[in-house]
Amino acid sequence: MAWPKPPVIKGTDPTEPDTNADSFVNDIIGHMFRKNEAEEPIRRAVVTDVISNPELLYENIEADEEYLDKKNLSEASRKIALQAPRNSLFVKLLDDRVTPTVHIAIPFFSSHVMFPVSPGEQVWVVIMEDHIYWMSRIPGVGSVEDVNYSHKDREFITPAPYNPNAKEKRDSASGGKSFVPINNDGVGGEFGETKNAAPGFEPKSIQEAITLQKQTYEAVPRWTPRVGDLVLQGSNNTLISLGTDRGWNKDDEDFSVSNADGEIETDRGTIDIVVGRSYLEEPPKETTEGAKGADPNRTKPRLAQTRDGEIEVDKISRLNDQTPNPAEGDPDFYVDASRVYVSTKTAIDEKLTIKDEYREPFEGEYTDVENASIALKSSEIRIIGREDGSIRILKEKGENSKSASIVLMSDGTIHIQGEKIFVGEKGAQGEGPGSSEPYVLHSEIKSWCESTSSSIQSFCQTLATHTTPGYGVSSPQITQAASTLLSEMIKHDLIIPNFPSKRIFGE
């Protein structure tokens, strides 16, 4: 079907050059608001709601027969409202700045991949046959782009920090106060916050009209990739990096550069799955209109409070004569909340700063070798085997090494096997390696005790039935019983060396 071309309002054509705005902003406006944008195969739209769960949409439609009218939904989109797949969107085409018409855009990609997007953000859409498909969120410039939430219209009201006139424009826009992020009125508004959208589609109005999926605002540190990295990020500080070995450790103190800098070594391919980057570090005081924020520690980002009161990463700190943290968002093994780290080659104990955490071993030493490594770090870790399964930890044997294992069976038994098993902490005065105490063997102790008890009982029985010969003459029975007990005790003493375990030692 043919989609209508929007009229151009006289006097509001954004392609007109603005001599009072930055040339960079002019370029963006000229590109994004072409007169013939409706003719382009790929168009822009602002998201007014997210259909994460279509069942909520169905319930709203059933509960209110005027629900779709209130959404200003187009006739074409009404036909698919009850068939919209998950992660569909309510969108307003940005080249239509006159009518209040909203459309349903279904995902361009299959459900194998679902991109995050929030109401108020802009997306690329393509119109094919009877459907509008949305492809992805439209990325913004550095002062706007944020994995948590990007209000793209800020590009038109945020001066570039290196422009010679940036400070003058900043002071003009903020009245001499600190420049803070602004969710300006209008979609594609020009510098000066001129409304340039159909009534009811200002960002605040969009947020107030959300009925399906609310946005969770969070200050998510920006990630600096290395050349060749493949990175997937969620909106709430979750990240998977397919890159190379890198990361700060507990003892690092100089964060004047990113650990993405420097030469990349070969054979260091690494998969880093991390959530809550810099989470354990205390957040710095945010920049407000009335005061500049504090410097962040380690890999924490600078923070700013928007004019609407939300806290986000300060992406425009240079406008307030503050520099961004060079190490912002870098992998930090000390203050990141949870991580699974899989590397071709790394000194993993050094990364985790745990070499000194090991207690002195009873025998040998712990070495931190650079090798293929997997690390798991978090505050609370659980490894659970189902009721009919098992958990097995195995170190395989090699040409010059022997195997060792810990196996938890489904019947509740635990098998710990190895050439030597040490339990506890060094410091005893035993006879084992490193002055450890060998664990005793029950069967040997039992056999010794039973034999000893039998010998003593036999001796006692002899004494109990003894008849003295009298007149100071020695008793043949006592003499014989004593001789027999002595002989048997010598045999019992020979069993004592069998008590200590040859494999299990402890404190």
FENRA-V451183 format. One line per field, one symbol per residue. psi: psi as a letter, one per 20 degrees, with the letter a starting at -180 (. if undefined). burial: b if it has 24 or more other ideal C-beta (glycine too) atoms within 12 Angstrom, else e. A space follows every 50 residues. Layout:
BEGIN
psi: ???
burial: ???
END
This chain:
BEGIN
psi: qppqpqqpppijoiipqoiirqhghgggghgilqhkhiiqhprqqppiqp mgohhhgghhghhoijghghikpqghhhhjhjjprqkrqpqopiinkgqj pqqppqphqrihpoqqqqpirqqpqpopcjqpppgrqpqrrhigpphgpo nhihhijoqphjphjggghghhhjkirppqqpnqpqokqrpjkppkrqpj kqghhghhjpigoqpoppopqqpoqrpiqpppqaillpqppncrprqqrh iqhokirqjirrppqrkkpppooqqlpjhiqpqrpqprhiqqrrpqqdjq rqqqprhijqprpoikhhikkqqqohjpiqpoigiqgqqpooqhpqnhhg giljgihpqpqhpbqpqnqorpqpqppagpppopqrhjbrppopoqqahj rqqqqpporhjiqpooqrhpoppaqqirlaiapkkropqqpghggggggg ggggghggghhghhjqpqirkjpqohggggggggggghhhhhhihgiigp qihpqa.
burial: eebeebeeeeebebeeebeebbebbbebbeebbeeebbeeebbbbbbbbb bbebeebeebbeeeeebbeebbbbeebeebbeebbebbbbbbbbbbbeee bbbbbbbbeeeeeebbbbbbbbbbbbbeeebbbbbbbbebbbbbbbbbbb bbbbbbbbbbbeeeebeebbeebbeeebbbbbbbbbbbbbbebbbbbbeb bbbbbbbebbbbbebebbbbbbbbbbeebebebbbbbbbebebbbbbbbb ebeebeebbbeeeeeeebbbbbbbbbbbbbbebbebbbbeebbebbbbbb bbbbbbbbebbbbbbbbbbbebebbbbbbbbbbbbbbbbbbbbeebbbeb bbbeeeeeeeebeeeeeeeeeebebebeeeeeeeeeeeeeeeeeeeeeee eeeeeeeeeeeeeeeeeeebbbeeebeeeeebbbebbbbbeeeeeeebee beeebeeebeeeeeeeeeeeeeeeeeeeeebeeebeebeeebeebeeebe beebbbe
END
